[in-house]
Amino acid sequence: MSADLPVEEPPRRLTESTGPRDSDVYHRAYLRWDAYYAIVFAATFLFILSGSDSGTGPRAVAAVFFAATAPWYVLVGRQALLTEGEDQRRAAFYLVGLGLFFLVPSAFVGETRIATFALAPQCFMLLRMRWALIALAVTNIAPVVVWALMRRPDPHDLFFNSLFAVVTLAFSAILGSWILMVIEQSKERAALIAELETSREEVARLSAAHGALAERERFSREIHDTLAQGFTSLLMLVQAVESEFERDAPLARRHLDLMARTARENLAEARALVAGAGPADLDGSSLPDALRRLAARHEEQTGAPVRVEVSGTVRPLAAGVEVVALRSCQEALANARRHAGPDAAVTIALGYGEDALRLLVRDAGRGFDPRAPHDGYGLAGLRARAGEAGGTAEVRGAPGQGTTVAVELPVQAPAQASVRTRSAR
């Protein structure tokens, strides 16, 4: 049986997922930044080479220095960016070197300052907000100052370049701040998603464990209510046959026949249990007929009379309700065989109400003391079955006054589909 139970699987780690949050998605996102930097570098380099307001020598010097920014980014900067600036010293070292490679050509060729659009995002990606703003201010203002000192431009050009630097600084600061805010929110969402994934995996694990436990409990109840009770009946019949062989052979043979029939019924219940089908007694039969068969078997095994009373409009109910009623009656009759006494009469009353099905099993046996501790699984399983079906189960008794098992189960509209399914089995 245990082979049919759900098997718990270990929770899958996030790094093993294949969705958009896999382990290298962050690195792949930087390919877009690489493409952006390459475009800005190529455009700036072409502006440096194609300009006409500076001499060939200054432009050659500017081109050489600016060309050095490419290997500097590939060899030093990209690794710092991939680690999100965790090593602030390495990030500062990279930005200082990048600033020098940028500052020298920008002093000779003003078009070099177009590269600011590639430098500004790196400042915010590598440094904290305050230091990023400082680095951004130096990147925008220092080239204009050096350019003005070396070239001595007229006031109009100086004003135009200074205004361009201020506007670029303001735009970069606003855009960079917004980018940082988006990045922080993305990190928070990523952390929440990771936590949600972990919680979902934990819930799935606990759900699987709970399902396995519930299945074990269900199998325990089914075995107790069917196979265990059948074997108990067989054991009682064996004891009876042993004492009857010498003094009453016909009665012993009748009990042997009853043992064979009980064994076949137990085998049918075992097959139904393995197949996951309903009780064999309910296969193609109504609940009252199934209870009458239980009563007849009880009379044959014990010799005590059993009366079955059915009230209300008999109708097919949901399979789960009928199964609980049948199992409850089996448990009550089993307790009567074990504890009520050999000649205790039993009454089974089944009542069909508009909103509830009521089962009453009363024996006129020894009874019991409700305050005394009781061992065993039967009564607890009976109450658990009724509770799972939304009903109640109550056991009443007193010493010398017999025992009564009362079960009440809520019913719904007639379940014709369930009846057809059960009949097909």
N, C-alpha and C positions, 0 to 999 in steps of 0.2 A: 504493500500500500504506500509506503513512504516514497516509492519511486514516482508516484503520481502527484506528489505534493509539489507546490511551487518551490523552485530553488532560488535562493537569494543570490543576486549578482553583486559583486563589489561595485561601489560607486565609480563612475567613469570620471577621470580627471579632466579638468578644463583643457589642459594642453593636448589631450587626445582628441578633442573635437575637430570637426572638419568644417565648421560654419565660419561666419565672418569674424569670430573672435578667437581664431586659432593663434598659435604662439608666434608666428612670423608676420602677422598682418601689419604690425606696427612698422617693421622694416620695409615691407612692400610699399607702404604709404609714402616712404621717403623717396621712392623712385620718382614720384611726381615733383617733389622739391628739387631733386637732381635735374629733372628736365627743365624746371623753371629757372634754376640758377644757370644752366647751360645756355638757355635762350638769352637771358640778360647779359651774360658774359660775352656771348658771340655778338650781340647787338652793340654793346659798349666797345668791344675790340674793333669792330668795323667803323664806328664813329671816330675812334682814335686814329685809325689809319687813313680815313678819307677826309679828315678835316683840312682846312686850308689857311686858318688864321694863325698857325704856328709854323715854325720852321721844321725842316725834315729831321734835324737832330733831336729837338725836344720831343717830337712825336715818336721817334724811334726809342728814346729812353722811356717814354710813357708806355709804349707798347710792350717793351721788355718787362718793366716792373708789373704792368697789369697782367701780362701773360703768366707771371709767377703765382697769381692768385688761384689758378686752376689746380696745379698740383698741390698747393697748400691746402686747398679745400678737400681734395681727394685723400691726401695722406694724413691730415691732422683733423680738419674740421668735421668731416663726415662721421668719424667715430665719436667725436664729442656730441654731435647732434643726435646720433642713435642712442646714446646714453642719457639724453635729455639734460645735459649739463650737470650730471650728478657730481662730477669732479670740477668744481668751480675754478680751481687753479688752471687746469688744462683748458677750460673754456676761455678764461681770460688770456692765457698764452696764445691761443688760436686767434682771438679777436684782435689782440695787439699786433700780431704779425700781419693779419689781414688788413688792419688799418694802415700799417706802414706801406704795404704793397699797393694800397689804394690811394694813400695820401700823396705819394711822390708823383704818379702820373696825373692826378687831379690838379697839381700845381702847374703843370705844363699845358694840359689840355682840359678845357672846361667840360667837354662832353663826357669825361670820365665819371662825372658825378651821377650819370644815369645808373651806374652800378649801385647807388644807394638803395634802389628798390630791391636788390638782392641781399644787401648787407643788413637792412633794418629787421627783416624777419628773423635773421640768425641771432641778433642781439636779444630779442624777446624769447627765443627758443632756448638760449644758453644761459641767460642771466636772470636774476630776480628782477622784479619790476623797477626798483630804484636804480640799480646798476644798469639795467637795460636802457632806461631813459637817459642816463648820463652818457653811456656809450653811443646812443643814438644822436645826442646833441653834439658830441665830439665829431662823429662821422659826418654830420651835415655842416657844421660851422667851421671846423678846422680846415677843410679843403679850400673854402672861400677865403679864409684869412691868409693861408699860405699863397694862394693864387694872387691875392691883392698885393702882398708884399713883394712877390717876384715880378709880377707883370705891370704894376703901377697903372691900372686901368683908369679910364675917365670915370667921372662920377656916375654917369648914366649906366655904364656897364656894371659898375660896382653895386649900384642900387638894384639893378635887375637881378644880378647873381645872389645878392644878399636876400632879396625878397623870395627868390626861388628856393634858397636854402631854408628860410623860415617856414614857407608853405610846406615844403617837403618834410621838415621836422614835425610840424603840427599834424600833417596827414599821417605820417608814419607812427607818431605817438598814439593817435586815436585808433588807427587800424591795429597797431600792435597790442594796445590795451584790450581791444575787442577780441583779438585772436587769443590772447592769454585767458580771457574770461571763458571763451569757447573751449579752450583746451582744458581748463580746470573743470568746467562742467562735464566735459567728455570723460575726464578721469573719474569724476564722482559717479557718473553713470556707469562707466566700466566697472567700478568697484561694486556698485549696486547690482549690476548684472551678474558679476561673479558671485556675489553673495546669494543672489536669487538662484543661480544655477546650483550652488552648493546646497541651498535649502531645498530646492526641488529634488535633487538627488537623495538628500536625507529623507525627505517625505516619501519618495519612491521606495527607498530601502525599508523604512518603517512600515509602509503600506504592504510591501511584499512579506515582511516578517509577520505583520498582523494577519494577512491573508493566510499564510501558512499555519499560524496558530489557530485561526478560526476553522481552517480545514481539518486540522488535527482534532479539535474539539468536536466538529461535526462527525468525523469518523468514529470518535470515541462513543458519542451518543448512539450512532447507528449500530455499532457493534454491541453496545450494552443492551439496546432495545430489541435486537434481533438475534444475533448469533449467541451472545452470552445467555440470554433467557432460554433459547432453544437448547443449549447444552445443559443448562440447569434442569430443564424438563427431562432431558434424556437421562441425566444422573438420577433423578427421582424415580423414573420408570425402571431403571436398572435395579435400584434398591428394592422396588416393589416386586419385580420379577424374581429376584433372588429369594425372597420370602414366600413366593407363591408356587415355585416349581414343584415342591413336594405335596402341598396340601390342596392346590387349586390350579391344575394344569390349564383348563380352558381360559381362566382369567389371565394366567401368565402369557398364553398365546395372544390373547387380545391386547395385552400390554406390549408384547413384542411388535404386533402390527402397528400399534400406536407409536412405538419408537421409530419404526421404519418411516411412517408418515411424517413424524416430526423431523427426522433427519432429512427427508426430501424437501420439506418446507424450509429448513435451515439452509440447504443447498441452494434453493431458489432465491432466498433472501441474500445469500452471499453473492450469487451471480448478479442480482439486481444492484447490490452495493458496488460491486466492481464496475459494472456498466454505467453507474451513475443514474440509474432509472429509479422510479418510485417504488414503494413497497409492493411486494408480490401480491399481497392480499387486495390491493386496490387496482391491480391490473385488470382492466375491463370490468370492474365491479363498482357498485355504489358503496358509500361509507357505511350505511346501515347493514348491508349484507356482509361487509368485511367484519364489522363488530359481532354479528351473529356467528360467523365462523370462529372468531376468537372465543366467544362464549362456549361454543360446542367443544372446542379443544380443551378449554378449562374444565368442563364437566367430565370429559373423558379422562383427563389426567388426574383429577382430584376426586371425582364422584360427587362433588358438591353441586347443587342446583344453581343455575345462572339464568336470570330473567333479563331480557332486553326490551326496553320501552323506547319507542320513537314518537316524538310529538312534533307538531308543526308541519309545514309544507316541505317535504323532502325534495331537494334540488341539488344539482351539481354545484360545488363551490370551487374556489381556487385550490389548486393542487396542494399548495403549502398548508392551507388550513386543514384539509382532510388528512394530510400526513401527520400533522401535529396531534390531531384528535385521535388518530389510530395509534400512534406511538404512546400517547398518554394512557389510553385504555390498556395497551400491552403492559406498560409499567405498573399500572394499578392492579391488574390481574396477577402479574408476577409477584408483587408484594403480598397479595392475598394468598397465593400458594405457599409462600415462604413463612408468613407470619400469622395469618388469620386463623389457621387450624384446619384440620382435614375435612371437616363437614360444614364449614362456614358458607352460608348461602351468599350469593353476590347478585346485586342489581345494577344493570347498566342502563342509564337514562340518557338519551340523546335528544336534544331539543333544538329545532331550527327556528330561530327568531328572525325578525326583519333585519336586525343589524348585528346579530351575534349568534354564534353556534355554542351551545352549552352542553358539556359532557359531565355526567355525574356517575361515579363508580363507587358503590357502597357495599361493604361486606359486613356480615354479622359475626365477626370473629373476635379475637382477643382484644383488639384495640392497642393503643400505646399511650405513653405519657408524653405529651408534646414538649414538656419542659426538660425531658431527659435528652442527653446528647445522642445523636444518631450518626452512624458511619454509613458509608456507601455513596454511590454516584447517582442512583436512580432518581431520588426526589429532586436533587439539585439539577440534574439534566432535564427533568420534567418541567421545572420552573423556567429553566433557560430556554427551552423550546417554546413555551408559551410566550415568554417575553420577547423573543425574536419575531414572533408573529403578531406582536402588539397586543397580546392578551394577558391573562392572569391564570395562575394555578394555585390552588389552596388545598392543603391536606389537613383534615380535622379528625380527631379521634380522642378517645379516653379509654383507660383500662377497663376491659369487660364490656365495652359499648361499641365495638367495631371501629372501622375506619372509613372515612369518606374522602374521595379525591374529586375536587370540583375544578373544572377547566372552562374558561370562557374566552372565546376567540372572536374578534371582529370579522365580519364578512363583508364582501363587496358584491357587485352585480354577478350574476351567474357566469362562471368562466367556462363557456362552451368550448373555447379554443383549447383550454387546458385539458378538458375531458377528451377531446379528439386526439390531442397529442399523446395522452396517457394510453388511450385505447390502441393507438397505432403501435405503441411499444409492445 
